[in-house]
Amino acid sequence: MTRACMTAALALLLAAPVLGPARAQASETIRVAIFQNADSVTVASSSGLMVRASNDTVDSNERITVTAGPSGLIMDSQPLRSDRLDVRGRDGELTLNGITVGGHVIVKLQNGKLLAINELPLEDYVKGVVPSEMSAAWHPEALKVQAVATRTYALYKMRQNARKDFDVVASIKDQVYLYRGRAAAAGPAARAVDDTRDLVLAYRDEPILAVFSSTAAGLTEDAWNVWAVDMPYLKGVECPFDLNSPWYQWRTDVGLPMLEQRLRDEGFPVGVIASLAPAAYTKAGRVVQVRILHSGGELYIKGDDLRRVLGYLVLPSTQFDFDVVGLKVLFAGRGNGHGVGLCQWGAKELAERGYSAETILRYYYPGADIRDLNSLPRR
């Protein structure tokens, strides 16, 4: 798409109505995994706890510590027959290993370790994600974009994982979630959530996989090129709007011995590396595969796997070039994240140029409709 065509497309979308709060009040709840494979979990509330266990009678107090026993949970050194506890705070807020959460907490025994899940209203969850994934100082329309994308992604995962122990994890693996409490209820991020309450992106009456990343630095990416899934609404679009992102361009150095060890730790059979070279690129310019010649032969690794192995902070994206100089790999790259779907820094710029949240959402998720989640068929 040329810049002229892109401008025309945005201008056409600009005629669409501006997002407003939905009338319906959905009662969706989401299950967020806060801790997995934990050795112990401490739940506390200054106003007191209400603890329920399926096979035990337990006393409520202001603080409990739960560990894993051989046949059930252990609460404050007391063995239980139950493998699950439901803990609520009398004032609606709890701390979980020192982290404040809303709703209630479920602690489960799983494979000899503990799984701690925060179950809370979907809208409260969205209020915890938006300011964690986007600066609350950004334009209100950009915050609305993030709110709708966050809510939609959550609803997609809730339907996908309905039969599993939890819907999402509270990290970059899904969406970064940090409960903000009642004090943040009047903040700009919370207002954006309230202004878009219950609004989601849908395709053929289903919530879409509304993924997002920080900085596209050129074209956004087709989902097929990253995850080998064909999503009609996750096709690449031009994004010349994120030039001011601190991750638009970046450089980093990685020692070859460290790279070799990281690859081995992740199960890749690799000896002493002699050379690396990109083997394939996507249309958007991201590295699909890297060819590694080493003392044990030849290894092909996906660009996204290389990024995961080295760490997402070390390699912000797969849009990079590199040279091997001595015992170091010198990376020079652009962008931050997988590049699929919404570009957050692009949304920021478009909002500041006067485009509405609806316009921005329709641009980055082409073909998706904005719907009240209550209008979608129930599963």
C-alpha positions, -999 to +999 in steps of 0.1 A: +000+000+000+014+034-010+015+063+014-013+080-007-035+049-005-028+045+032-038+081+038-070+076+018-078+045+037-074+062+070-094+092+058-123+068+049-121+052+082-121+086+099-158+089+089-167+060+112-184+069+145-162+075+175-162+048+202-185+053+232-194+033+262-216+003+255-249+002+273-248-035+283-230-045+314-213-079+309-205-101+339-176-120+324-149-131+348-113-141+338-089-165+355-053-151+355-024-173+365-002-151+388+022-179+399+030-212+384+052-240+398+055-221+431+069-237+463+047-216+486+020-189+484+011-164+510-024-148+509-032-119+532-058-092+538-059-067+566-097-070+568-096-108+571-098-138+548-126-161+539-111-195+530-130-224+515-117-259+510-137-288+494-127-315+519-116-296+550-129-271+575-104-242+578-103-212+600-102-177+584-077-152+596-057-123+581-029-143+566-023-179+554+008-196+538+001-225+516+027-252+505+024-284+486+021-317+506+023-353+494-014-358+491-029-323+494-022-288+504-006-277+536-020-245+551+000-229+580+017-263+587-017-280+588-020-309+563-053-307+543-071-333+523-081-307+497-059-299+467-076-266+461-084-235+482-106-206+474-095-174+492-114-141+494-107-108+512-135-094+533-130-060+516-125-074+481-087-070+479-059-094+487-022-097+486-006-127+469+030-131+478+030-093+484+012-085+451-022-068+454-050-085+435-087-080+432-115-106+431-105-139+447-076-163+446-076-200+439-046-220+450-042-254+435-019-284+439-004-292+405+024-317+398+038-313+433+039-275+430+014-246+435-007-228+409-021-194+421-050-180+400-066-146+404-103-147+393-118-113+388-142-093+366-130-089+331-133-051+332-111-050+364-085-071+346-085-048+316-079-019+340-049-037+352-035-044+318-039-011+299-015+010+320+009-020+322+011-023+284+008+014+274+018+046+292-012+062+309+002+096+298-006+088+261-035+102+242-069+091+254-078+076+220-046+055+221-056+042+255-091+033+242-074+014+214-054-006+240-085-012+261-104-027+232-075-048+221-068-060+257-104-069+263-107-087+230-075-107+235-087-117+269-121-128+257-105-149+229-083-167+254-112-172+278-131-191+251-100-209+239-090-220+274-124-226+290-116-262+299-082-254+313-071-242+347-067-206+337-073-183+308-042-161+307-009-156+325-001-122+340+030-117+319+043-109+284+033-145+274-002-131+272-007-095+286+012-078+314-013-075+343-009-056+375-039-049+397-040-012+403-066-012+431-093+013+438-069+042+438-065+039+400-102+039+393-102+075+382-070+075+362-068+080+324-063+043+317-093+034+338-114+060+320-105+046+287-116+012+299-149+026+311-154+046+279-151+014+259-168-010+283-177-044+268-165-033+233-145-059+215-132-067+180-150-096+162-147-115+130-177-137+119-193-134+154-161-145+172-137-124+192-104-120+173-069-128+184-062-091+191-024-093+195-002-062+197+034-052+200+053-021+207+070-010+174+065-023+139+092-001+123+079-006+088+052-031+078+033-050+105+036-087+101+012-114+088+003-139+116+011-167+092+048-156+090+052-157+128+029-184+141+018-203+109-018-194+115-039-177+088-060-149+104-078-127+078-076-097+103-039-102+110-024-092+077+005-068+074-002-031+069+022-002+064+032+016+097+053+047+091+039+062+123+063+049+150+095+068+141+096+083+176+097+050+194+129+044+214+129+009+198+126+021+162+163+013+158+186-006+182+219-024+185+231-051+208+261-074+211+260-111+221+290-132+230+293-164+210+300-186+240+269-173+257+248-180+225+262-215+223+253-222+259+218-207+256+211-229+226+223-260+244+202-251+274+171-250+251+179-284+236+195-273+203+225-295+194+252-270+187+290-271+190+314-243+186+298-217+163+318-208+132+293-185+114+257-173+113+237-161+084+200-152+078+184-180+057+150-164+049+131-132+054+094-123+056+080-097+032+081-072+061+118-078+065+119-100+096+142-130+099+124-163+094+154-186+098+190-183+108+216-208+095+243-216+120+275-235+110+292-251+140+317-278+148+290-304+149+275-295+116+247-272+105+217-259+125+186-240+112+168-221+139+137-199+136+143-162+141+116-161+167+133-190+185+166-172+185+149-142+200+133-164+227+166-182+235+186-149+239+158-131+256+132-106+243+150-077+259+183-087+243+167-091+208+137-068+208+125-081+174+134-104+145+139-075+122+177-075+124+210-079+106+241-091+122+279-096+118+302-120+136+333-101+148+357-121+168+338-138+196+308-115+194+276-113+172+268-077+165+231-072+160+215-041+144+178-041+143+145-022+142+112-026+161+101-042+193+079-073+195+065-098+170+050-071+148+016-087+143-016-067+147-016-034+166+015-013+167+013+006+200+036+034+190+018+037+157-015+040+176+000+068+198+010+088+167-023+083+149-042+094+180-021+125+183-029+133+147-066+133+155-077+098+144-103+080+166-098+048+184-122+030+160-102+043+130-070+030+144-084-004+154-099-009+119-066+000+103-044-024+123-071-052+124-085-050+088-118-067+084-127-069+121-159-053+134-163-035+167-191-052+187-206-053+222-194-086+236-230-093+248-240-094+211-217-123+203-230-158+204-224-176+237-204-208+239 
